[in-house]
Amino acid sequence: MNEDKIKVFNGLHDQYQHLGLPTDQIDVNTDFTIFNLKDTITNLPFECPVHRLNFFVFAFIKSGTGIYTIDEQHFEMQPGTVYFTNPGHFRSYEWKGIEEVFLITLGESFLKENVHRDIFEEFPFLLTETFPARILTPEVFAELESIYLQIAKEYSNRSPYRTRIIGNLFVVLLLKIKELFWLDYNPIYEGNRSSHIVKNFKRQLEKHYRELSEGKVDRVLRIQDYAEAQSLHPNYLNSVIKTKTGKPVGIWISEKTITEAKSLLQHSSMSIKEIAFRLGFSELAHFSNYFKKHTGSSPATYRKTAF
């Protein structure tokens, strides 16, 4: 597998455009989509080559067949299947039949802004390395179906409370998934050594930036800090993270910084200067340049347009 040639998609709209699939089911103004896949993929069988996604995918297969591959692990899709993937995996799939398959995609920013700010504390299984497809009985599948169909209904509405309603319904869906699959989830027992390293790094990253945004710490951790926390050499940590997720540690740190900056600009009354210092920038100009480089917008402009 030549990783340099693998396409990386930051959103479902970009992926479907690249694959020549219709995008009319995707609302580009939100970081959340839900639709019946049969309305998008009409020519079967359909095969998608290996790629990486920088967003979460939840699939609910009431009636459909196919195969999906995550990091070279193959799983069968059949009626009653539920699965999800998180950002960073090598991913490919082949659909042989689609009658009723609902797909939910969303980004981390949607989760944090509309579901739960400490989303990975509440639902740590979202960081799991691989989630094998689970086959449910019709009765159990119907419990999840009633929730995601309600989400789909709200998604098609234009209520001013649409996003908040979807966010709250998605919490119910996550709680149900947690109850069914992850009630006794313990990441220590999952996967191999490199999987543990990735999950520990993600948790430390999440915890550190939450403490930064809350003002509990005033220094941004460097790769050396994350490596020392796991008694690893920085080069080895970076190698594992890049191999397993497709992104080096530095990119994870910069993306997390931007995510937290956006959240604080949208949901706090702190001045932009205070936010800059809170996120470890000694100079406001440095923060403004950094933010604009990664988003195309200045912090002040983003704050105005976010409301």
Secondary structure, 3 states (H helix, E strand, C coil): CCHHHCEEECCHHHHHHHHCCCCCCCCCCCCEEEEEHHHCCCCCCEEEEEEEECCEEEEEEEEEEEEEEECCEEEEECCCEEEEECCCCEEEEEEEEEEEEEEEEECHHHHHHHHCCCHHHHCHHHHCCCCCCEECCHHHHHHHHHHHHHHHHHHHCCCCCHHHHHHHHHHHHHHHHHHHHCCCCCHHHCCCHHHHHHHHHHHHHHHHHHHHHCCCCCCCCCHHHHHHHCCCCHHHHHHHHHHHHCCCHHHHHHHHHHHHHHHHHHHCCCCHHHHHHHCCCCCHHHHHHHHHHHHCCCHHHHHHHCC
